[in-house]
Amino acid sequence: MFKNKSLFFKLSFSILICTFLILGAVGLRNYFVSKALLMKKVEENARNLSASTAGKIDKVFISASEMAKNLAIFLENSNPDEKQCKKIMSELLKSNDKVFGTCAAYEPGAFRKGIKQYAPYCWKKNNKIKCSNLGIDSYQYFLKDWYQIPKEINRPVWMEPYFDEGGGDIIMSTYSVPFYKNANGKRIFKGIVTVDISLSWLQKLISSIKIIKNGYGFLISKNGTIVTHPDVSKIMNQTIFSIAEENNKPDLRKIGRKMISGESGFVAHKCLMFKRKCWLYYTPLKTTGWSLGVIFPETELFSPLAELTRNTILISALGLALLFSVIVYISHKITKPLRKLALATKAIGSGIFNAQLPVMNSEDEIGQLNKSFASMQEALAQYIANLKETTAAKERIESEINIAREIQLSIIPKLFPAFPDRDEFDIYAILESAKAVGGDLYDFFFIDEDYLYFAIGDVSGKGVPASLFMAVTQTLSRAKTDKDLNAGEIVSGINKDLCRDNDTSMFVTYFQCILNIKTGEMEYCNAGHNPPFIINQEGQIKKLENRHGLPMGVLDMDPYAFDKTILLPGDYIVLYTDGVTEAMNINNEEFGEERLVRLLENIQGKKNVKESTQLILDATREFAGEAEQSDDITILILKYKGT
């Protein structure tokens, strides 16, 4: 479209478009900032309005729950007759104008001898209090949810709203409190005290909320049942989830799940009543687990913002027309010398970095731009030369690191099964470095025909220095192992050599075992390492908690101590580094020893030690998820089978 147009036209048009975009961006930013401020204010008002209404409702429910608890305490500490029961219940109803009725439902046979069912119920009708006994054959109160649920869970509970046929004969919500009697030092269940609240006053309270012009509030129970709503046909007949299903509104279903989970929020939502976009603020009722929602029509929310936007557009259009005339004048003045520079820069852009630039003696912006292109030519040539050298150096370093990794992996056993001709045990190990090379290590070999040496270690730090220290430790462990030395003496010998000329102050945690594969007797020494676990045939887990000294390389100390234990046929011993227990997920949570112990409880069901080792590694990876591996991971598992 613009290919054959003059530079003057292109420059004028481009600047005009850029200016238009800038003005549009400023206008949009102004719109969204204003909208955000307005939304913040609306959300704050909605929060305050909802909190105030929820507080009023909670106050009534708290008062009712305290009334039920007080009646339960009275019944636990006294043995009233029928007359006294009805009197105290009537007095409590008079003291609380929001409570519709109350009941003291005794466990069958628990009130008096000879009375099988007794459940006095008092309620308000026409400003009077009436009482009756619900303990009749046609109304088996002890099978109702309001009786059975608190009895089974052994604590007070607010019930879902329901129509109480045979009791109050109204839609109500019931708070049920179990009460007991102490007999011979035991608490014996005696019955349930209930307090009923009629939901008609809730409908009036929610309807009285003034929300802009056409907004409204509604209330749902902890299971999503509609408790109050402007459309009375929905009350107690539908849930927020059934409404979402009927209207194919997955967003409403998601909001419903958050509401019954006790969350608060302010979200956009297409209101079914108005058939247009609205905003919904929802907040929980602390006492009952119900949730209050308040609907705001968006058109009413943003009507002031729409008027402000129209005025802004008009002012911007006038400013743009004035600016265009200035742009035309400036473009005409600068296009001529710029055309020459454009030809030269085109050659540079095509890859001819040494193209000849035009000679310009002016010191204006075009002249400075010409000098800048000259400097750019020199800098670009130097950059290309440096980039070639840097790329070559990086390739050499990567090659050396890969060689170092191959060398590191070559010094640890990695051929499994390790001893296919030995039936007394099975062993398997895994090492995964956090970087190309790492500092974890494991090893196992026979000292003689009957004694198997196996160990695991973790060098401080990561990367190349840790891998070198790991290689030295691995070499020393084999050089210092002798059948005439115990586990502590071997570790002491390795530590002495590691401490010598250790200017880098690196160290390694180390756990070493010497197992008599015929008898199952095992010596072990722990130099500051994570304690391993032994799992017997019954799945019982034992931690080898004793630590016998500091990590190796820290201090040339006296000979390390050691301990002994016996492995029975079928026992597992699990060694690991802190890369397992300290594995982090994206929420900075650690895998932890507790999760590891739960995994170990399932090891007995695995066919071999390879599956057991892979189980722990897979669980660690799954826990970390997308988080970057923070440390080397090493796991070694030995199963003792016996001779």
VEXLO-96103 format. One record per residue (C-alpha): residue in three letters; x, y, z. Coordinates in steps of 0.25 Angstrom, whole numbers, plus 5000, padded with zeros to 4 digits. Layout:
// VEXLO-96103
 residu    X    Y    Z
    ala    X    Y    Z
...
//
This chain:
// VEXLO-96103
 residu    X    Y    Z
    met 5000 5000 5000
    phe 5011 5010 5004
    lys 5022 5004 4995
    asn 5021 5015 4984
    lys 5018 5027 4994
    ser 5028 5038 4997
    leu 5036 5038 5009
    phe 5029 5051 5013
    phe 5016 5043 5013
    lys 5021 5031 5020
    leu 5027 5040 5031
    ser 5015 5048 5033
    phe 5006 5036 5033
    ser 5015 5028 5042
    ile 5016 5039 5052
    leu 5001 5042 5052
    ile 4998 5027 5054
    cys 5008 5026 5065
    thr 5002 5039 5072
    phe 4988 5033 5070
    leu 4993 5020 5077
    ile 5000 5028 5088
    leu 4987 5036 5090
    gly 4979 5023 5089
    ala 4988 5016 5099
    val 4987 5028 5109
    gly 4972 5028 5107
    leu 4972 5013 5110
    arg 4981 5014 5122
    asn 4972 5025 5127
    tyr 4960 5017 5125
    phe 4965 5004 5132
    val 4972 5012 5143
    ser 4958 5019 5145
    lys 4951 5006 5144
    ala 4961 5000 5154
    leu 4959 5011 5164
    leu 4944 5010 5162
    met 4944 4995 5164
    lys 4953 4996 5176
    lys 4943 5006 5182
    val 4931 4997 5178
    glu 4938 4985 5184
    glu 4941 4992 5197
    asn 4926 4996 5198
    ala 4921 4982 5194
    arg 4931 4976 5205
    asn 4926 4986 5215
    leu 4911 4984 5212
    ser 4913 4969 5211
    ala 4921 4969 5224
    ser 4910 4977 5231
    thr 4899 4968 5226
    ala 4906 4956 5230
    gly 4909 4961 5243
    lys 4895 4964 5246
    ile 4891 4949 5242
    asp 4903 4943 5250
    lys 4899 4951 5262
    val 4885 4944 5261
    phe 4891 4931 5259
    ile 4901 4932 5270
    ser 4890 4937 5280
    ala 4882 4925 5276
    ser 4894 4915 5277
    glu 4897 4921 5291
    met 4882 4919 5295
    ala 4883 4904 5291
    lys 4896 4902 5298
    asn 4891 4908 5311
    leu 4878 4899 5310
    ala 4887 4887 5308
    ile 4896 4891 5321
    phe 4883 4892 5329
    leu 4878 4878 5325
    glu 4892 4872 5328
    asn 4892 4878 5342
    ser 4878 4876 5346
    asn 4866 4866 5345
    pro 4854 4874 5341
    asp 4840 4869 5340
    glu 4831 4871 5328
    lys 4826 4884 5334
    gln 4839 4890 5337
    cys 4845 4886 5323
    lys 4833 4894 5316
    lys 4835 4906 5326
    ile 4850 4908 5324
    met 4848 4906 5308
    ser 4837 4916 5308
    glu 4845 4926 5316
    leu 4857 4924 5306
    leu 4848 4927 5294
    lys 4842 4940 5301
    ser 4857 4945 5302
    asn 4860 4943 5288
    asp 4851 4949 5277
    lys 4858 4943 5265
    val 4857 4929 5270
    phe 4844 4922 5265
    gly 4845 4909 5274
    thr 4853 4900 5283
    cys 4853 4885 5286
    ala 4858 4876 5297
    ala 4858 4862 5290
    tyr 4862 4851 5300
    glu 4868 4838 5295
    pro 4857 4828 5296
    gly 4855 4823 5310
    ala 4865 4833 5316
    phe 4855 4844 5321
    arg 4847 4836 5332
    lys 4844 4821 5334
    gly 4831 4817 5327
    ile 4832 4828 5317
    lys 4838 4823 5304
    gln 4839 4835 5295
    tyr 4839 4849 5301
    ala 4843 4862 5292
    pro 4836 4875 5297
    tyr 4835 4885 5286
    cys 4831 4900 5288
    trp 4829 4910 5277
    lys 4823 4923 5275
    lys 4810 4925 5268
    asn 4802 4938 5267
    asn 4811 4945 5278
    lys 4808 4933 5287
    ile 4817 4921 5291
    lys 4811 4907 5289
    cys 4817 4894 5294
    ser 4815 4880 5290
    asn 4822 4866 5291
    leu 4828 4861 5278
    gly 4830 4847 5284
    ile 4818 4841 5276
    asp 4818 4829 5268
    ser 4815 4836 5255
    tyr 4827 4846 5257
    gln 4840 4838 5261
    tyr 4848 4849 5264
    phe 4860 4841 5268
    leu 4862 4837 5253
    lys 4862 4851 5248
    asp 4875 4857 5243
    trp 4875 4868 5253
    tyr 4875 4857 5264
    gln 4884 4847 5257
    ile 4895 4855 5251
    pro 4900 4863 5264
    lys 4898 4849 5272
    glu 4908 4842 5263
    ile 4918 4853 5261
    asn 4917 4857 5276
    arg 4917 4872 5274
    pro 4907 4883 5271
    val 4904 4886 5257
    trp 4895 4895 5248
    met 4886 4887 5239
    glu 4883 4890 5225
    pro 4870 4898 5223
    tyr 4857 4889 5223
    phe 4842 4889 5224
    asp 4839 4884 5238
    glu 4826 4876 5236
    gly 4821 4871 5249
    gly 4829 4881 5257
    gly 4828 4896 5253
    asp 4822 4894 5239
    ile 4831 4905 5234
    ile 4844 4906 5226
    met 4855 4907 5237
    ser 4869 4904 5240
    thr 4872 4896 5253
    tyr 4884 4897 5262
    ser 4885 4883 5269
    val 4894 4881 5282
    pro 4896 4868 5289
    phe 4895 4867 5304
    tyr 4900 4856 5313
    lys 4899 4851 5328
    asn 4911 4847 5336
    ala 4910 4833 5342
    asn 4921 4825 5349
    gly 4931 4835 5342
    lys 4926 4833 5328
    arg 4918 4842 5319
    ile 4905 4836 5315
    phe 4897 4842 5303
    lys 4883 4846 5307
    gly 4878 4854 5296
    ile 4878 4866 5286
    val 4875 4881 5289
    thr 4870 4889 5277
    val 4868 4903 5274
    asp 4860 4906 5261
    ile 4861 4919 5253
    ser 4850 4923 5243
    leu 4856 4927 5230
    ser 4845 4937 5226
    trp 4852 4948 5234
    leu 4865 4945 5226
    gln 4858 4948 5213
    lys 4853 4961 5218
    leu 4867 4965 5223
    ile 4873 4961 5210
    ser 4862 4968 5202
    ser 4864 4981 5209
    ile 4879 4983 5204
    lys 4880 4995 5195
    ile 4889 4992 5184
    ile 4890 5003 5173
    lys 4877 5003 5166
    asn 4874 4988 5162
    gly 4885 4980 5170
    tyr 4880 4970 5179
    gly 4886 4960 5190
    phe 4883 4945 5192
    leu 4887 4934 5202
    ile 4891 4920 5200
    ser 4894 4908 5210
    lys 4906 4901 5212
    asn 4901 4891 5202
    gly 4898 4901 5192
    thr 4883 4902 5194
    ile 4876 4915 5191
    val 4871 4920 5205
    thr 4867 4935 5200
    his 4866 4941 5186
    pro 4857 4951 5179
    asp 4851 4940 5171
    val 4844 4933 5182
    ser 4841 4920 5173
    lys 4856 4917 5175
    ile 4856 4917 5190
    met 4858 4903 5196
    asn 4854 4897 5182
    gln 4868 4899 5175
    thr 4883 4900 5178
    ile 4893 4909 5171
    phe 4898 4897 5164
    ser 4885 4892 5159
    ile 4883 4907 5153
    ala 4897 4906 5147
    glu 4894 4892 5141
    glu 4880 4897 5135
    asn 4886 4909 5129
    asn 4900 4903 5125
    lys 4908 4912 5133
    pro 4921 4905 5137
    asp 4926 4919 5143
    leu 4914 4919 5153
    arg 4917 4905 5157
    lys 4931 4909 5160
    ile 4926 4921 5168
    gly 4917 4912 5176
    arg 4928 4903 5180
    lys 4936 4915 5185
    met 4924 4920 5193
    ile 4921 4907 5200
    ser 4936 4906 5203
    gly 4935 4918 5211
    glu 4943 4927 5202
    ser 4941 4942 5199
    gly 4942 4948 5185
    phe 4938 4959 5175
    val 4936 4953 5161
    ala 4929 4956 5148
    his 4917 4948 5145
    lys 4906 4948 5135
    cys 4893 4950 5143
    leu 4882 4941 5139
    met 4871 4951 5145
    phe 4876 4963 5136
    lys 4882 4955 5125
    arg 4894 4963 5125
    lys 4908 4964 5131
    cys 4908 4967 5146
    trp 4918 4967 5157
    leu 4916 4957 5169
    tyr 4922 4959 5183
    tyr 4921 4947 5192
    thr 4925 4945 5207
    pro 4923 4934 5217
    leu 4915 4934 5229
    lys 4924 4929 5240
    thr 4914 4922 5249
    thr 4906 4913 5239
    gly 4916 4912 5227
    trp 4905 4918 5218
    ser 4909 4929 5208
    leu 4904 4943 5205
    gly 4904 4948 5190
    val 4902 4962 5185
    ile 4899 4965 5170
    phe 4903 4978 5164
    pro 4899 4981 5149
    glu 4911 4986 5141
    thr 4904 4996 5133
    glu 4900 5003 5146
    leu 4914 5002 5152
    phe 4921 5008 5140
    ser 4911 5019 5135
    pro 4920 5031 5141
    leu 4932 5024 5134
    ala 4925 5024 5121
    glu 4922 5039 5121
    leu 4937 5042 5125
    thr 4942 5033 5113
    arg 4933 5041 5103
    asn 4938 5054 5108
    thr 4953 5049 5107
    ile 4951 5044 5093
    leu 4946 5058 5088
    ile 4957 5065 5094
    ser 4967 5055 5088
    ala 4961 5057 5074
    leu 4963 5072 5074
    gly 4978 5070 5079
    leu 4981 5060 5069
    ala 4976 5070 5058
    leu 4985 5081 5063
    leu 4997 5072 5064
    phe 4995 5067 5050
    ser 4998 5080 5044
    val 5011 5081 5052
    ile 5015 5067 5047
    val 5013 5071 5033
    tyr 5023 5083 5034
    ile 5034 5076 5041
    ser 5033 5064 5032
    his 5036 5073 5020
    lys 5048 5079 5026
    ile 5055 5066 5030
    thr 5052 5056 5019
    lys 5062 5061 5008
    pro 5075 5058 5016
    leu 5069 5046 5022
    arg 5067 5040 5008
    lys 5082 5039 5006
    leu 5084 5033 5020
    ala 5073 5023 5017
    leu 5080 5017 5005
    ala 5093 5015 5013
    thr 5086 5008 5024
    lys 5078 4999 5015
    ala 5092 4994 5010
    ile 5096 4992 5025
    gly 5083 4985 5028
    ser 5085 4975 5017
    gly 5098 4970 5023
    ile 5108 4980 5017
    phe 5113 4985 5030
    asn 5125 4993 5023
    ala 5116 5001 5014
    gln 5120 5015 5011
    leu 5111 5025 5019
    pro 5108 5039 5013
    val 5117 5051 5017
    met 5109 5061 5026
    asn 5115 5073 5032
    ser 5102 5077 5039
    glu 5102 5076 5055
    asp 5087 5074 5055
    glu 5079 5061 5058
    ile 5082 5056 5044
    gly 5096 5058 5045
    gln 5097 5052 5059
    leu 5089 5040 5054
    asn 5100 5038 5042
    lys 5111 5038 5053
    ser 5103 5028 5061
    phe 5102 5019 5049
    ala 5117 5020 5047
    ser 5120 5017 5062
    met 5110 5005 5061
    gln 5118 4999 5049
    glu 5130 4999 5057
    ala 5123 4993 5069
    leu 5116 4983 5061
    ala 5129 4978 5055
    gln 5135 4977 5069
    tyr 5123 4970 5074
    ile 5123 4959 5064
    ala 5138 4956 5066
    asn 5135 4955 5081
    leu 5123 4946 5079
    lys 5131 4936 5071
    glu 5142 4935 5082
    thr 5131 4934 5093
    thr 5123 4923 5086
    ala 5136 4915 5084
    ala 5140 4916 5098
    lys 5126 4912 5103
    glu 5126 4900 5094
    arg 5140 4896 5100
    ile 5134 4898 5114
    glu 5122 4889 5111
    ser 5130 4878 5105
    glu 5139 4878 5118
    ile 5127 4877 5127
    asn 5121 4866 5119
    ile 5135 4858 5120
    ala 5135 4861 5135
    arg 5121 4855 5137
    glu 5125 4843 5129
    ile 5137 4841 5138
    gln 5129 4844 5151
    leu 5118 4833 5147
    ser 5129 4823 5143
    ile 5134 4822 5157
    ile 5121 4818 5164
    pro 5115 4805 5162
    lys 5104 4805 5151
    leu 5102 4791 5146
    phe 5090 4784 5152
    pro 5088 4774 5157
    ala 5101 4776 5164
    phe 5104 4762 5168
    pro 5095 4753 5160
    asp 5102 4740 5166
    arg 5099 4744 5181
    asp 5086 4740 5186
    glu 5088 4746 5200
    phe 5084 4760 5197
    asp 5079 4769 5186
    ile 5084 4784 5185
    tyr 5080 4795 5176
    ala 5084 4810 5175
    ile 5080 4823 5167
    leu 5088 4836 5166
    glu 5082 4849 5160
    ser 5090 4861 5160
    ala 5084 4875 5161
    lys 5094 4880 5151
    ala 5103 4874 5140
    val 5112 4868 5151
    gly 5109 4867 5166
    gly 5114 4864 5179
    asp 5106 4852 5183
    leu 5112 4838 5184
    tyr 5109 4823 5187
    asp 5117 4811 5186
    phe 5117 4796 5189
    phe 5127 4785 5188
    phe 5131 4772 5195
    ile 5143 4773 5205
    asp 5144 4758 5205
    glu 5135 4746 5202
    asp 5126 4749 5214
    tyr 5126 4764 5216
    leu 5119 4774 5208
    tyr 5123 4789 5209
    phe 5112 4799 5204
    ala 5111 4814 5207
    ile 5105 4827 5203
    gly 5110 4842 5204
    asp 5107 4856 5201
    val 5117 4866 5198
    ser 5115 4881 5202
    gly 5111 4889 5190
    lys 5109 4885 5176
    gly 5115 4886 5162
    val 5130 4883 5158
    pro 5136 4886 5172
    ala 5127 4876 5179
    ser 5129 4865 5168
    leu 5144 4866 5170
    phe 5142 4865 5185
    met 5133 4853 5183
    ala 5143 4846 5174
    val 5154 4848 5185
    thr 5144 4842 5195
    gln 5140 4830 5187
    thr 5155 4827 5184
    leu 5159 4828 5199
    ser 5147 4819 5203
    arg 5152 4808 5195
    ala 5166 4810 5198
    lys 5164 4811 5213
    thr 5154 4799 5214
    asp 5161 4787 5221
    lys 5155 4774 5227
    asp 5163 4776 5240
    leu 5157 4790 5242
    asn 5143 4793 5248
    ala 5133 4803 5242
    gly 5138 4814 5251
    glu 5152 4812 5248
    ile 5150 4812 5233
    val 5142 4826 5234
    ser 5153 4831 5243
    gly 5164 4828 5232
    ile 5156 4834 5221
    asn 5153 4847 5229
    lys 5168 4848 5233
    asp 5172 4849 5218
    leu 5161 4858 5215
    cys 5164 4868 5226
    arg 5179 4869 5221
    asp 5181 4881 5212
    asn 5166 4884 5211
    asp 5167 4899 5208
    thr 5153 4900 5202
    ser 5147 4895 5215
    met 5138 4885 5207
    phe 5132 4873 5215
    val 5124 4861 5212
    thr 5113 4854 5221
    tyr 5115 4839 5220
    phe 5108 4827 5224
    gln 5115 4814 5223
    cys 5111 4799 5226
    ile 5119 4786 5227
    leu 5109 4774 5225
    asn 5112 4760 5228
    ile 5103 4754 5218
    lys 5103 4740 5224
    thr 5099 4745 5239
    gly 5092 4758 5236
    glu 5101 4765 5246
    met 5103 4779 5241
    glu 5113 4790 5246
    tyr 5110 4804 5243
    cys 5116 4818 5245
    asn 5109 4831 5242
    ala 5117 4843 5239
    gly 5107 4854 5240
    his 5098 4848 5229
    asn 5083 4846 5229
    pro 5079 4834 5237
    pro 5074 4822 5229
    phe 5062 4813 5231
    ile 5061 4798 5233
    ile 5048 4792 5229
    asn 5045 4778 5235
    gln 5036 4767 5229
    glu 5024 4772 5236
    gly 5026 4786 5230
    gln 5030 4792 5243
    ile 5040 4804 5241
    lys 5052 4807 5250
    lys 5061 4819 5248
    leu 5076 4817 5251
    glu 5077 4830 5258
    asn 5091 4829 5265
    arg 5101 4839 5259
    his 5116 4836 5262
    gly 5123 4849 5258
    leu 5124 4861 5249
    pro 5123 4860 5234
    met 5137 4856 5228
    gly 5146 4867 5225
    val 5142 4877 5236
    leu 5151 4873 5247
    asp 5162 4862 5249
    met 5156 4856 5261
    asp 5158 4843 5269
    pro 5153 4830 5263
    tyr 5139 4830 5260
    ala 5129 4821 5268
    phe 5121 4811 5261
    asp 5108 4802 5265
    lys 5104 4789 5261
    thr 5090 4783 5257
    ile 5084 4770 5252
    leu 5077 4769 5238
    leu 5067 4758 5238
    pro 5063 4751 5225
    gly 5053 4760 5218
    asp 5058 4773 5224
    tyr 5061 4785 5216
    ile 5071 4796 5219
    val 5068 4810 5212
    leu 5079 4820 5210
    tyr 5077 4834 5204
    thr 5083 4848 5203
    asp 5075 4861 5207
    gly 5072 4863 5192
    val 5060 4854 5195
    thr 5055 4860 5208
    glu 5058 4874 5205
    ala 5052 4874 5190
    met 5044 4887 5188
    asn 5032 4889 5180
    ile 5027 4902 5174
    asn 5021 4906 5187
    asn 5035 4905 5194
    glu 5030 4893 5202
    glu 5039 4882 5206
    phe 5036 4867 5203
    gly 5040 4864 5217
    glu 5043 4851 5225
    glu 5029 4849 5228
    arg 5025 4847 5214
    leu 5037 4838 5212
    val 5033 4829 5224
    arg 5019 4828 5217
    leu 5025 4823 5205
    leu 5034 4813 5212
    glu 5021 4806 5218
    asn 5018 4801 5203
    ile 5032 4796 5200
    gln 5029 4782 5205
    gly 5019 4780 5194
    lys 5029 4783 5183
    lys 5035 4771 5175
    asn 5050 4776 5176
    val 5059 4787 5181
    lys 5059 4794 5168
    glu 5044 4796 5168
    ser 5045 4801 5183
    thr 5056 4811 5179
    gln 5048 4816 5167
    leu 5036 4818 5176
    ile 5043 4828 5184
    leu 5050 4835 5173
    asp 5036 4836 5165
    ala 5029 4841 5178
    thr 5040 4852 5179
    arg 5039 4856 5165
    glu 5024 4857 5166
    phe 5024 4865 5178
    ala 5034 4875 5172
    gly 5026 4877 5160
    glu 5031 4888 5151
    ala 5040 4893 5162
    glu 5055 4893 5158
    gln 5063 4881 5165
    ser 5070 4888 5176
    asp 5080 4877 5181
    asp 5086 4864 5176
    ile 5077 4852 5179
    thr 5083 4839 5183
    ile 5076 4826 5188
    leu 5081 4813 5192
    ile 5073 4801 5196
    leu 5078 4787 5201
    lys 5069 4775 5203
    tyr 5075 4764 5212
    lys 5070 4750 5208
    gly 5079 4742 5217
    thr 5087 4729 5214
//
